[in-house]
Amino acid sequence: MSVTGLGLVLFLLAHSTMNVVVLFSPAGYNAICEFLGDSWYAVIGVAGLAGLTVLHFLFAFLLTVQNLLARGSNRYAVTARQEGVSWASKNMLILGVIIFGFLVMHLAQFWYRMQFTEVFLRGSEAYEFAANGALWVYYYFSQTWVSIVYLICFVALWFHLTHGIWSGLHSLGLNNKTWLPRVKMISNAVATLIVLMFASIPIYFLLGSVFGFSIVIPCICPSPCDIIQCISLPL
């Protein structure tokens, strides 16, 4: 599972780095979305990523079941918190289920509206909006509940990543007394960096709703208009 997990970590690092661009340059973010739209390498990459994700969840589930069967009734014998065992390590399956639910929502809100539409819905009314990723970011995160749900899920992602990265590096052999503290520090740092970049977007929009500011979205409507009204038809 360490290979699939670390592969997903690398993807998250790249994905979060690209996403944060929307706060500084919506036009630049749209250029990234267009580049990664319906190109053959992006489609193949998404298919490979989907396979990696399925394998990761499958391995995690099987490992959890094996651990439960191996412990048998002994899993009820100790209720006190074990020394040196993190909360995340004991709740990786629960965290994984939360993240999986979040992933389904995220794909429905962004991937379906963008890459899926570009590849499979050419000529439809929604197609002209597919490459305008910044517009979709504005549309969803302008809704307060969406920003709050994303932040809650990012907390779960942070806990999952801190233990997951540590476990992956540990499985690759970085497990001696010298490297264990370093691996823990690296795991926390990478997980925090990824989550902060992801979380910066909903945080920005929540602050914007409080202080009355927002990023400027290059709207593709023929004339200035309310962005939610602008994309109401393809929704």
Phi, psi and omega in degrees: 000339183296324181292313180295319180295313180292328175297319178291327177297317178298320177297315180299323179296317179291318183295316180293324178296318178292320183296321185293344178301329184299334180285335183254329182208091177303323179295320177295321178296318177297325178296321177295317180298319180294320180296323182263016184291261185255022178292148186297324181289328177289321179295316178296320179298318179295319179297317178295320179295320178299317178296319179297320180294315179299315179298319181298313179294323180294313179297320181296317180295314180297320179296320179296316179297317179298318179296319179294318179293323181292325182280332179058222181288347181294341182293344179263356188284327184245122179251343180287154179291127181283137181294130176083358179258118185285158177299321181297321182295331181271353183230029182296324180293317179297315178298321179296321178295317178299314181295323178296316177298319177297321180298318178300315179297316182296318178295321179293324183280324187242303184299317180296319181288339187248276186295317179301316180296318180296324184276316190250346185241037177300137179088350179280167180294331181283342187299322184293344179263353191296320184276354180269072183298325181297326178296318179292323176301314180297315184300311185283314185282351171287346175270114188305318183298325179295314180299319180293316179299317179299317181296320177298317180292328178292329175296315177298320179297321180298313179298318181296318182289320183301316178282322183297316179295316178301314182295319180295314179294324178298319180292335180277000174112358179273070189226017176274175185298329181287319187272338183304312178296324180293319180296320178297317180295317179297317180300312180296320182293313181294315179299317181294318179299312181299311184292322179296320179294317176297312186290338182301330182288303177298326177297316180301316182288326175295318176295323179297323179291333179278316185259359173078037175229162177203164177286155180271120183260129176288087185290139182265008176292153183294341180215160180305133182201171174290129188295321179296321175293325182299323184249021183289329183294310181287351176286000000 
